[in-house]
Amino acid sequence: TKKGMAFLEYAKNVLVQIGKMEALAAEDNASRQYFNLAIPRGSYIANGVTRFVAALDPQKEMDVNIKETNSMDAIAGVSEGTFNLGIVRYQSDYEKYFLDYMEDKNLCQDLIWEFEHLALFSKKHPLAQAPELNREQMEAYVEIVHGDTAVPYLPAQDLRRCERGKEKHRICVYERGSQFDMLTDIPWTYMWVSPIPDALLERYGLVQRRCAGQTARYKDVLIYPREYKFTELDKKFVDQLYASKNEVAFREYR
């Protein structure tokens, strides 16, 4: 009902305020390690998060909240105070939409990395040993995609039309565990991804390759509220994030 929707909106605002109060209290508690973050489903980012958490002191109180989600959800979470920091991933062609939207939400953004997608598939994939790849070859196989991609101000049907192009075979997933399981166990699937750490490739028996005709570029940006002051834990996370990015950014991909 309309009354129920109004009630939920008030309840949501109350919870956001409680979260902010808890964060303020945590900053004054030296024995409590408080950190929250919304991130895209990117493996080098997840690798940086894992290293950051592994370096925390297990003898101290720990309150860590990490959410893998789409860019619109990350922006909403940071602007509403659910998360202190977020990472947003978008195609460079849509940058203006995202920058305008983040400006409306009173958020700052720092570029982490601009990259091109690589093709990711099983070592058993029919194209795993191909000397060169192009988009026409890839279109003969089934693409795995994250099914909740959105662009601010752009109607969903327009986004789907821009993203899908000529691809006729797709499987939509919503978290990275499913994508890796499918890529490993279904050798005729593939996915477009940001560069992935070698340890993950070995764990799942995957390879990543450049593909001729893949011209789209993507950006990952760190977002946070204006006037937000980074905590010491925030700074340690950013250090681990860039270290993880650098490990894959300067590698040669064939």
N, C-alpha and C positions, 0 to 999 in steps of 0.2 A: 504494500500500500504506500501511498505518498507519505503518510505519517511514519511508517516503518523505515522508508528510505531516509527521511529527515533524521530519525533516531540514529540510524547507522552512521550518518555523516557526523553527527555530534560525537558519537562514541569513538569514531576514528580519530577525530581531533583530540579527544581526551587521551587516547592511547599514545598519540604522537607527543603530547605534552609530557606524559609520564616518562616516555622514553628519553626525552631531553633532560628531564629532572634527574633520571638515573645516570645519564651520561655526565652531567655536572658533578654529581656525587662521586662518580668513579674517578674523575680527574683529581679529586682531592684525596683519594685512597691510593697510596703508593704501593700497597700490596695487591691491588686488583688490576689485572690486565684487561682493559676494555677496548674492543675494536669491532667495527662493523663495516661491511662493504658489499656492494652489488656489482657483479661482473658479468661480462658476456661469456659465452661458452667457447672460450679460447684456451688452448692447452698451455701455451707459454705463460699466460696469465695465471692459470690454475697452478702451474709449477711454481711461480713466484709466491703465490699465496701459501702453498704447502711449505716452502722453505721458510717463509716468515713465521708461520705457526710453529714449525719444528724448533725454531730458535727461541720461543717463549720459555719462560721459567715455569716448569710444571709444579714447583713448590709454592707458587703464588696463586691467588685467586685468578680465575680466567673466565672472561665473558666475551666470546668471539662469535660473531654472526656473519656468515658468508652466504650470499645467495647468487646462484647462477641464473640469469634471466635475460630478457631482451632489452634493448636500449631504452624503449619507452618506459618500461617498468622501472629500470634503474634511475632514469630521470625523475620519475614520480616519487620513488623512494627517497632520493636525496633531497628533493625540494620539499617533501612533507616531513622530513626529519627522521624517517625510519632508519636511514643510513647516513653516516657522516660523509662517506666517500662512495664514488661509483666510477665505473669505467663503461664508456659508451662506444660501441662499434657501429660505423655506418659507411656506406659506399660514398666515395668522394663526390660523386655526381649529386648526392643529396645533402651536401654539407650545409648549404644555405638554410634548408628546412630545419636541420638540427640546431645550428647556431642561433637562429631566430627563436626557436622553441626554448632553448636553454636560457637565452636572454630573458624571455618572458618569465621563466621560472626563477630568475635572479641567481643563476648558477655561473661559476667560473669554470673554464676548461683549459687544460694543458695537454698539448699533443704528446702522446707516448710514442706512436709509430705510425707511419704510412707504409703499406705493403700491398703486394698483389697476391691473390689467392693461388694456392698450389692444389694440384689434384692429389687426393689421398685415396689409396685403395690397398687391398690385400696383396701380399707378395704372390698370391695364387691368381691374381687378376690376369685375364688374357693379355692386357697391355703392359704388365709389369716390366717386361723385358724389351718393350718396343724402343727403338733408338730415339724416336721423337714422338711427341704427342701433339694433337690438335683438337679443337673443340668438336669437329665433325666426328672424330673417332669416339670421343667420350659420349656423344649423344646416343650411341647405339646401346649404352648400358644404363642402369638404374641409378639415379642420383638420390642421395640422402640429403635432406635439408632440414633446418630448424623451422618449424611450422608457424612460429608466432612473430615473424619479422614485421615491423611496422615503421612507417615514416610519418613524422608529424605533418599535418595539413594535407597529406596525400591520401586520397581515397584508396581503400584496400584493393579494389579491383584494378586500379591503375598500377599499384605497386606489384601485384601479382603478374600483370601483363609485362612490366618492365623486367622483372626478375626471371620469369620462366622462359621467355624467348621461344625457342623451338623445342625445348625439352618436353618429352611426352611421358617419361617414366620417372616418377618421383615417390619417395617415401618420406613422410614428415615425422620428425622426432622432436622431443622437447628437452632432452638432457644428454650430456656427453656419453654417459655409460651405454645407452642404447646405440648411439652412433658407432662406437668402437666395437661393440659386440656384433652388430650387423656387418660392418666392414670386414671384420675378421672371418665371420662364419658364412657370409654370402659373397663369394668372390667376384660376382658380376655387378657389385655396387661400387660407388665412388662418392666422394664428397669434395667440395671446394672449401679449403680451410686456410687459416693463417699458418705459417711455418710451425712445425711441431718438434719438441725436443726429441733427441735420439732415443732416450730411455723409453718413451711411450711407443715409438715406432717398433722397437725391439720387443716390448712387452706384448703388443698385439699383432705382431707379424705384418706390419704395414710398410708401405713406401710412399714417399711424396715426390711429385714431379712437376716441373714447369710445363705449361701447355701453350702452344702457339695459338694466338687468337684470343687469349684470356687477357683483355686489356683493362678491365675494370680494376680500380684501386680502392683500398679501404683504409680507414683511419680508426685508431683506438685513442680515445682521449680520456683523461682523468677529470672527473667533475666533482665539485664541492660547492657549498653555499658561499656567497660573498661574505666577507668578514670572518670566515671560518679560520680558526687557528689550528694548524697541524700539531697533533700530539707527538711525543717521542715515538710511540708505536706506529703512528701514521708514517713518520719519516723512515722508520726501519722497513716498513712494508714497501714504500716507494723504492728504496734501495734494492730490495730483493726483486721487485718487479722489473726494474731496468736491467739488473744483472741477468735475469732469465730471458729478457728480450734480446739482449746483446748476444747471448749464446746461439740464438737462431738467426739473428738479423744479418750476421756477417758470414754466414755459411754459403757456399756455392751450391746451387741446385741445378741439376741438369734437366 
